[in-house]
Amino acid sequence: MFTSVDDVTARLAETGYLASPAVATTVFLAARLGKPLLVEGPAGVGKTELAKAVAAISDARLIRLQCYEGVDESRALYEWNHAKQLLRITAGRDETWDQTRTDVFSEEFLLTRPLLAAIRGDDAKVLLIDEMDKADVEVEGLLLEVLSDFQVTVPELGTISATRRPFVVLTSNASRELSEALRRRCLFLHIGFPDEELERRIVALKVPELDAVLAESLVRVVGALRAMDLRKVPSVAETVDWARTLLALGADRLDEEVVRASLGVVLKHQEDVDRAAAKLELGAV
Amino acid sequence: MSTTGTAPSVADRVTSLVRALRAHGVRIGTGESVDAAQAVAALGLDNREHLREGLAAALLHDQGQRAVFDPVFELYFPRSVGAPEGPSGPPDRDGLRERLAEALAANDRAALARLAAEAVDAFGGYDANGWSSQQTLDRLRPQTLLAGIMAGIRSGGGQSGAFTDRIEADEVRRRIEEFREQVRGEARRRVAERRGTDEIARRMPVQTPDRTLFLYAGKEQLAELRRTVHPLARKLATRLAARRRRASRGHIDLRRTLRGSLSTGGVPMRPVLRRRRPARPELVLLCDVSGSVAGFANFTMLLVQALHDQFSKIRVFAFVNRIDEVTDLIAHGTADPEGLGARIAAEATLTGWHGSSDYGTALGEFVERYEAAVGPRTSVFVLGDARNNQQDPNLPALRRVARTARRVHWLNPEPRSQWDTGDSAAGVYGDVVDMYECRNARQLSALVGRLLPV
């Protein structure tokens, strides 16, 4: 899939995803070793984006399983189409029971859900299992077979194995500890906040109209905010938002006035705004 | 990588790295070791950073382990071997400080790493086979460079008056801290060359915030610990919600069961249970805030406050030898967690005749003044080391609280082995209520997740 780590970096950059060395190395290894990739990190650092970017550069179809509290087998794996089965049974009244039975449990009546869809078919696929930590613990057990052997067992049909392994990305916000069994099957990647240089390049890429000097001071202030003891520190998404705001405000340099007016874009809690204002000597906001 | 030839093979090095990580409590199975070896084979050895990230991806399972992994990796896959190259002359302290100041001002990471190596080489050596980071830093005193660097930036920089000036000092301070860490790593590497990597890697002190002992945490460590309050609270809240869900059993919800049975042709295959209306429990905290226990108490107060939406009512009481309610102080304390301890000491009446803790009197006063705070739906947590300074433990008061409350738990930040030594009354209190050892944030989160009422 990829020839080297640098190849990954270059091709991800083409789709507009600037990867740190850690991200590029882990993506390269996941593709090379054929293992799922577990991505953790704070909200808004581009965990989901990474899966989309990988799908884009490898010309693969992106299949997404959005996890939520109460997601279950019939939402994640497969489900029998009961209504259609009933119709089939009423339609064929003269058949013997054996015929009906084998017929009703065939592929035609199977509704594939993301996990099964990712395993079937010969085309390249990226399976994104988003916000794994939101799902219940039982779902993890369900995933183990899929993630280690890339197969799904449907009792009525038998075991379906992948002819071509999908590239699997799991994301988690760490709101719940994922089980050790799940973690062991994955390569682990933590995407933290980017360093100053990378973040500057991200801002330049996303908001190219912004003046370079202004972008630099913006990134430095965000760095300072992250070092403060805040309830919710600003993420990359917020940095980009702030850059867009400054552009809209027509600011050409960062000064007290501008920061005071736009601090709400990066900080989402009033107490955080107050604290940051005090630390940055802004006066009342 | 400049180490080839007689150096141990890569496979050996990976397995020793794994052994060292295991010695520090990172759980790594054989499967992961194989993955790590495959990762090395796929990545090659020519890019050290790629190698580090690849090994971390294969071996680690969560970000907390990175604090262990990085220094251990530095030992087994060092950037260089032996003394740094370059002209070796007599150590030139002032010259080095000058170059360090320049590198710090310019944020030149490569130069900082080089300077760390030079500094340890010049100032860190003691007797035949020791290298000390402490000694290096004492001689070099990088923290004293701050003022000079700031003055340099102010006078030299053309863009003075810019908004970013006010965060400049903090940035330089962070870089100095990074430099100190580099010096520590470098000293470890030099020692390891003389005395064997395995031994140094095993004995290397590694501290992650959740293992910091409450009783011995310094100011810095407590600050770091406080930063984990909100993520921890979020995690605990989901855990509590999950427990609450599981606890909902009982009556069948007929309407929803029949509705669900439509997909199975009217046969109710999955009974749906009626959700119990969550009656949110009440929580009362009694915290010893004297001396060394205060760090533990403050952390726990903040944690409980961060969990406040899980409970219908939280009341927090602080005591040394008199007790006073501090609920409001905590609620406002989230805006300024550092000053919490000071404000409690200033605004609440916690001491009477003397300044040492007296659990008996405090419990007695609690029963007398605030008994109404405890009811059959209240869970009470007592936080403290039960060191009573030989006073009367006043067991009847605690018994009375235990009788009224739904549950009473006692969290003790001392190691179990020290309970009942000296003036500790842990044993007698432990007979009345359940007492748990709670030495670090890891134990605390496990206990809170288990003991908090749902």
Boltz contact constraints between the chains, C-beta under 6 A:
constraints:
  - contact:
      token1: [A, 5]
      token2: [B, 50]
      max_distance: 6.0
  - contact:
      token1: [A, 21]
      token2: [B, 49]
      max_distance: 6.0
  - contact:
      token1: [A, 22]
      token2: [B, 53]
      max_distance: 6.0
  - contact:
      token1: [A, 25]
      token2: [B, 50]
      max_distance: 6.0
  - contact:
      token1: [A, 25]
      token2: [B, 53]
      max_distance: 6.0
  - contact:
      token1: [A, 25]
      token2: [B, 54]
      max_distance: 6.0
  - contact:
      token1: [A, 26]
      token2: [B, 57]
      max_distance: 6.0
  - contact:
      token1: [A, 29]
      token2: [B, 39]
      max_distance: 6.0
  - contact:
      token1: [A, 29]
      token2: [B, 54]
      max_distance: 6.0
  - contact:
      token1: [A, 29]
      token2: [B, 57]
      max_distance: 6.0
  - contact:
      token1: [A, 32]
      token2: [B, 42]
      max_distance: 6.0
  - contact:
      token1: [A, 33]
      token2: [B, 38]
      max_distance: 6.0
  - contact:
      token1: [A, 82]
      token2: [B, 263]
      max_distance: 6.0
  - contact:
      token1: [A, 175]
      token2: [B, 234]
      max_distance: 6.0
  - contact:
      token1: [A, 175]
      token2: [B, 238]
      max_distance: 6.0
  - contact:
      token1: [A, 176]
      token2: [B, 238]
      max_distance: 6.0
  - contact:
      token1: [A, 183]
      token2: [B, 61]
      max_distance: 6.0
  - contact:
      token1: [A, 187]
      token2: [B, 57]
      max_distance: 6.0
  - contact:
      token1: [A, 188]
      token2: [B, 57]
      max_distance: 6.0
  - contact:
      token1: [A, 188]
      token2: [B, 60]
      max_distance: 6.0
  - contact:
      token1: [A, 188]
      token2: [B, 61]
      max_distance: 6.0
  - contact:
      token1: [A, 189]
      token2: [B, 57]
      max_distance: 6.0
  - contact:
      token1: [A, 190]
      token2: [B, 63]
      max_distance: 6.0
  - contact:
      token1: [A, 217]
      token2: [B, 164]
      max_distance: 6.0
  - contact:
      token1: [A, 220]
      token2: [B, 164]
      max_distance: 6.0
  - contact:
      token1: [A, 224]
      token2: [B, 167]
      max_distance: 6.0
  - contact:
      token1: [A, 224]
      token2: [B, 170]
      max_distance: 6.0
  - contact:
      token1: [A, 254]
      token2: [B, 163]
      max_distance: 6.0
  - contact:
      token1: [A, 255]
      token2: [B, 163]
      max_distance: 6.0
  - contact:
      token1: [A, 271]
      token2: [B, 335]
      max_distance: 6.0
  - contact:
      token1: [A, 281]
      token2: [B, 166]
      max_distance: 6.0
